[in-house]
Amino acid sequence: MSTYYYADFEEGQVFTSQARTMTETDLTMFSMLTGDWNPVHNDSEFASKTKYGERLIHGAFGIGLALGLMHGLGIFEDSAVAMLGVSDWQFKKPIFIGDTLHLRLTILEKELGKSGNTGRIGRLFELIDQKGEVVHSGRSDVLVRVNPA
């Protein structure tokens, strides 16, 4: 895909990323990066006794993954000015090693800025697993250029 600017977005548009399978390395590297070594993520014996029966990938990893999958779409490559925040993020289901996830990105609304040079794009992120079930969802609005720089 190519870069989309403000006028290219419409309420209700849906973009779908390619999928990615979660690995042991993903879990370990995220633990190393964040310092979060909670046993539910990193102790197989401990995790086997939880209600899920196996280790879980960190919830915060899902947020980062969704943003990375969105970047792969290329639609904000040259138009994004700033991410305005992350809100209402819900961890609907756990993410496990071996799950294959893709992003469904839905445009919720758009609002032209006062200067007329940028506009806010409301976006719903949904991480969807190999069963077609939403495992994470949340909102992250972005400020985009109206025209190429």
NUVEX-373579 format. One record per residue (C-alpha): residue number from 0; x, y, z. Coordinates in steps of 0.1 Angstrom, whole numbers, plus 2048, in hexadecimal, padded with zeros to 3 digits. Layout:
NODE  num    X    Y    Z
NODE  NUM    X    Y    Z
...
//
This chain:
NODE  num    X    Y    Z
NODE    0  800  800  800
NODE    1  80A  824  7FD
NODE    2  807  841  815
NODE    3  7E5  84F  81C
NODE    4  7DF  873  824
NODE    5  7C2  883  836
NODE    6  7AA  883  818
NODE    7  7B1  85E  811
NODE    8  7A2  852  831
NODE    9  77D  84C  836
NODE   10  769  842  854
NODE   11  764  81C  853
NODE   12  782  814  83D
NODE   13  793  7F3  848
NODE   14  7B7  7E9  843
NODE   15  7C4  7C7  84A
NODE   16  7E9  7BF  850
NODE   17  7FB  79F  848
NODE   18  7FD  786  864
NODE   19  81A  77D  87C
NODE   20  81F  75F  892
NODE   21  82A  765  8B6
NODE   22  84A  754  8C0
NODE   23  85E  74A  8DF
NODE   24  877  764  8D4
NODE   25  85C  780  8D3
NODE   26  853  778  8F7
NODE   27  877  776  903
NODE   28  882  796  8F1
NODE   29  865  7A9  8FE
NODE   30  86D  79D  922
NODE   31  891  7A8  91D
NODE   32  887  7CA  90F
NODE   33  86E  7D2  92A
NODE   34  87D  7BF  947
NODE   35  85B  7AE  94D
NODE   36  864  78B  957
NODE   37  842  783  967
NODE   38  840  75D  96A
NODE   39  81F  75B  956
NODE   40  835  766  939
NODE   41  855  755  940
NODE   42  851  737  957
NODE   43  841  719  945
NODE   44  83B  706  965
NODE   45  82A  723  976
NODE   46  816  72B  957
NODE   47  80A  707  954
NODE   48  7F8  70B  974
NODE   49  7E5  72A  96A
NODE   50  7C2  72A  95A
NODE   51  7D2  72D  937
NODE   52  7EA  710  93D
NODE   53  807  720  92A
NODE   54  81C  73F  928
NODE   55  80C  75F  91B
NODE   56  81C  77A  906
NODE   57  81B  79B  917
NODE   58  7FD  7B1  911
NODE   59  812  7CF  90A
NODE   60  823  7BB  8EE
NODE   61  802  7BA  8DD
NODE   62  800  7E0  8DC
NODE   63  822  7E2  8CD
NODE   64  81B  7C7  8B4
NODE   65  7FB  7D8  8A8
NODE   66  80F  7F8  8A2
NODE   67  829  7E5  88F
NODE   68  810  7D2  87A
NODE   69  7FF  7F4  872
NODE   70  821  802  867
NODE   71  824  7E5  84F
NODE   72  804  7F1  83D
NODE   73  818  810  832
NODE   74  7F9  827  832
NODE   75  808  83F  84C
NODE   76  82C  83D  83E
NODE   77  830  861  833
NODE   78  810  871  841
NODE   79  811  86A  866
NODE   80  81C  888  87B
NODE   81  815  87A  89E
NODE   82  803  85E  8B0
NODE   83  7EB  86F  8C8
NODE   84  7E8  853  8E1
NODE   85  7DC  830  8E8
NODE   86  7BB  82C  8FB
NODE   87  7A0  813  903
NODE   88  7B8  7F6  8FD
NODE   89  7A8  7D5  907
NODE   90  7B9  7B4  90B
NODE   91  79C  79E  901
NODE   92  7AF  77D  8FF
NODE   93  7D2  773  907
NODE   94  7ED  770  8ED
NODE   95  800  74F  8EC
NODE   96  821  744  8DC
NODE   97  816  736  8BA
NODE   98  7F8  74D  8B5
NODE   99  7F7  75D  893
NODE  100  7EA  781  895
NODE  101  7E1  79B  87C
NODE  102  7D4  7BF  880
NODE  103  7B3  7CC  874
NODE  104  7B5  7F2  875
NODE  105  794  805  871
NODE  106  791  82A  86B
NODE  107  777  838  884
NODE  108  776  85C  87C
NODE  109  78B  879  86F
NODE  110  78D  89E  879
NODE  111  7A0  8B9  866
NODE  112  7B7  8CE  87C
NODE  113  7B3  8F4  881
NODE  114  7D1  8FB  86B
NODE  115  7C4  8E6  84E
NODE  116  7E6  8D6  84A
NODE  117  7DF  8B7  860
NODE  118  7C2  8A3  86C
NODE  119  7BA  889  887
NODE  120  7B2  866  87C
NODE  121  79F  851  896
NODE  122  7AB  82C  893
NODE  123  79F  80C  8A2
NODE  124  7B9  7F1  8A5
NODE  125  7AF  7CC  8A8
NODE  126  7C8  7B0  8AB
NODE  127  7B8  790  89D
NODE  128  7C4  76D  8A2
NODE  129  7C5  74F  88C
NODE  130  7A1  746  897
NODE  131  794  767  88B
NODE  132  78F  773  8AF
NODE  133  798  796  8BB
NODE  134  7B3  792  8D7
NODE  135  7BB  7B7  8DC
NODE  136  7AA  7D7  8D2
NODE  137  7AF  7FB  8D8
NODE  138  7AF  81E  8CA
NODE  139  7CD  832  8BE
NODE  140  7C7  853  8AC
NODE  141  7E1  863  895
NODE  142  7E7  885  887
NODE  143  7EE  884  862
NODE  144  7F7  89C  847
NODE  145  7DD  8A9  82F
NODE  146  7F5  8A9  812
NODE  147  818  89B  80B
NODE  148  833  8B0  81C
//
